[in-house]
């Protein structure tokens, strides 16, 4: 069993056995047929993954790693909000008439801010500090910009990363306001564990601990039987992440520079209804 599988099973089991149901509340999300999409949830779930021991790619269900990495590079490297620059269609439902998702995600990371050292956007400030100020306790990003929320087609779910260097290790904390456990959990874990590993490589550091903090960690009502079935599946050993060692600049990474050695996983095996 991989550590990612173990954590996923424990988290889902806790939600299903001890979570709070919002079935009596008026909720915003809807299924495609217009029915309210209710959830069972736990508040403030904190999961820790030690990247020195194992990469957190689950095997209970296959994660689409190519699209997963393409999306995180679209946000953090391209700093884009235009869906034509993304190779998958996961953002199509939130695209406006201008072909963007509004002033959300990558758009926020690309805004330049003034510092005493000069102008940086949020990504470049992190990369600068990892090399020049590794002892800093201020290496963080935040894309939940209240001034622009009314121009975002979707409020950011994963909204803040905090980086911290401990000796030769780079650690990171992802703060997420909301997490759909079936659809997005391992997707986000893989994305930000890869991002942390990329930042470590180009900064001369070693990936350390990745911590995932989820404020509203939930399973949708129509996902419950799918999750229950998935938790009973066989598990396999975690694969090994291999980044192209020749890449020294974060902006040179491509999807093809990210490989997973010996990735064995169960096929999805079911269609997942999506709440919007």
JORAJO-V401504 format. One record per residue. N is the residue number from 1. RES is the residue in three letters. D_CENTER is the distance of its C-alpha to the mean C-alpha in Angstrom with 2 decimals. Layout:
n: <N N>
res: <RES RES>
d_center: <D_CENTER D_CENTER>
This chain:
n: <1 2 3 4 5 6 7 8 9 10 11 12 13 14 15 16 17 18 19 20 21 22 23 24 25 26 27 28 29 30 31 32 33 34 35 36 37 38 39 40 41 42 43 44 45 46 47 48 49 50 51 52 53 54 55 56 57 58 59 60 61 62 63 64 65 66 67 68 69 70 71 72 73 74 75 76 77 78 79 80 81 82 83 84 85 86 87 88 89 90 91 92 93 94 95 96 97 98 99 100 101 102 103 104 105 106 107 108 109 110 111 112 113 114 115 116 117 118 119 120 121 122 123 124 125 126 127 128 129 130 131 132 133 134 135 136 137 138 139 140 141 142 143 144 145 146 147 148 149 150 151 152 153 154 155 156 157 158 159 160 161 162 163 164 165 166 167 168 169 170 171 172 173 174 175 176 177 178 179 180 181 182 183 184 185 186 187 188 189 190 191 192 193 194 195 196 197 198 199 200 201 202 203 204 205 206 207 208 209 210 211 212 213 214 215 216 217 218 219 220 221 222 223 224 225 226 227 228 229 230 231 232 233 234 235 236 237 238 239 240 241 242 243 244 245 246 247 248 249 250 251 252 253 254 255 256 257 258 259 260 261 262 263 264 265 266 267 268 269 270 271 272 273 274 275 276>
res: <UNK UNK UNK UNK UNK UNK UNK UNK UNK UNK UNK UNK UNK UNK UNK UNK UNK UNK UNK UNK UNK UNK UNK UNK UNK UNK UNK UNK UNK UNK UNK UNK UNK UNK UNK UNK UNK UNK UNK UNK UNK UNK UNK UNK UNK UNK UNK UNK UNK UNK UNK UNK UNK UNK UNK UNK UNK UNK UNK UNK UNK UNK UNK UNK UNK UNK UNK UNK UNK UNK UNK UNK UNK UNK UNK UNK UNK UNK UNK UNK UNK UNK UNK UNK UNK UNK UNK UNK UNK UNK UNK UNK UNK UNK UNK UNK UNK UNK UNK UNK UNK UNK UNK UNK UNK UNK UNK UNK UNK UNK UNK UNK UNK UNK UNK UNK UNK UNK UNK UNK UNK UNK UNK UNK UNK UNK UNK UNK UNK UNK UNK UNK UNK UNK UNK UNK UNK UNK UNK UNK UNK UNK UNK UNK UNK UNK UNK UNK UNK UNK UNK UNK UNK UNK UNK UNK UNK UNK UNK UNK UNK UNK UNK UNK UNK UNK UNK UNK UNK UNK UNK UNK UNK UNK UNK UNK UNK UNK UNK UNK UNK UNK UNK UNK UNK UNK UNK UNK UNK UNK UNK UNK UNK UNK UNK UNK UNK UNK UNK UNK UNK UNK UNK UNK UNK UNK UNK UNK UNK UNK UNK UNK UNK UNK UNK UNK UNK UNK UNK UNK UNK UNK UNK UNK UNK UNK UNK UNK UNK UNK UNK UNK UNK UNK UNK UNK UNK UNK UNK UNK UNK UNK UNK UNK UNK UNK UNK UNK UNK UNK UNK UNK UNK UNK UNK UNK UNK UNK UNK UNK UNK UNK UNK UNK UNK UNK UNK UNK UNK UNK UNK UNK UNK UNK UNK UNK>
d_center: <21.77 18.54 17.07 13.82 16.29 18.28 15.61 14.43 18.15 19.04 16.44 17.41 21.03 21.02 19.70 22.26 25.08 24.72 22.49 23.79 24.50 24.51 26.95 29.61 27.57 27.34 23.71 22.26 20.29 22.64 22.94 24.48 27.91 27.55 27.36 25.33 22.05 22.42 20.19 20.75 18.61 18.42 18.07 16.11 14.63 13.95 12.82 13.74 13.32 16.06 15.24 18.99 19.77 17.34 14.13 11.89 12.11 13.72 17.08 17.88 16.51 15.78 12.31 12.95 11.93 13.83 12.24 8.71 9.89 12.03 9.54 7.80 11.53 12.61 10.82 11.49 14.54 16.31 15.24 16.13 16.27 18.66 17.69 20.51 18.66 15.88 17.14 15.70 16.71 13.65 14.39 18.14 18.67 17.70 19.73 22.83 26.24 25.43 22.67 19.89 17.43 19.40 18.69 14.96 11.79 13.34 16.73 16.19 15.05 18.20 20.69 23.09 24.37 27.58 27.86 31.00 29.91 29.42 26.92 23.25 20.13 17.18 15.80 19.38 20.20 17.61 18.96 22.47 22.19 20.79 23.96 26.45 25.48 23.56 25.22 23.84 22.11 20.95 18.21 15.47 13.89 13.87 13.45 14.89 18.30 20.83 23.35 21.37 19.89 22.88 22.03 18.42 18.30 15.27 14.48 11.00 8.89 6.33 9.47 10.41 10.20 13.43 14.82 17.95 20.37 22.50 25.26 23.93 20.44 17.30 15.18 12.11 10.99 7.81 9.48 8.46 11.63 11.11 9.50 11.28 11.64 13.23 11.47 7.72 7.37 7.64 5.93 2.33 4.99 6.62 4.93 5.18 8.22 9.63 9.36 11.10 13.48 14.37 15.14 17.14 19.09 20.18 21.11 23.23 21.18 19.89 16.36 16.91 14.95 11.26 11.28 8.88 10.94 10.86 13.90 14.54 13.40 15.27 16.71 18.58 22.30 22.54 19.76 21.68 24.04 21.38 19.43 22.85 23.78 20.65 21.14 24.58 23.65 24.50 22.01 22.10 21.53 18.23 18.33 18.57 16.32 18.73 18.12 21.14 23.11 25.00 22.21 22.97 21.48 17.79 18.94 20.64 17.72 17.53 15.82 19.06 18.70 15.99 17.75 17.46 20.86 22.17 19.30 21.04 19.48 20.89 20.80 19.11 22.70 22.28 21.35 18.64 19.91 17.53 18.12 18.17>
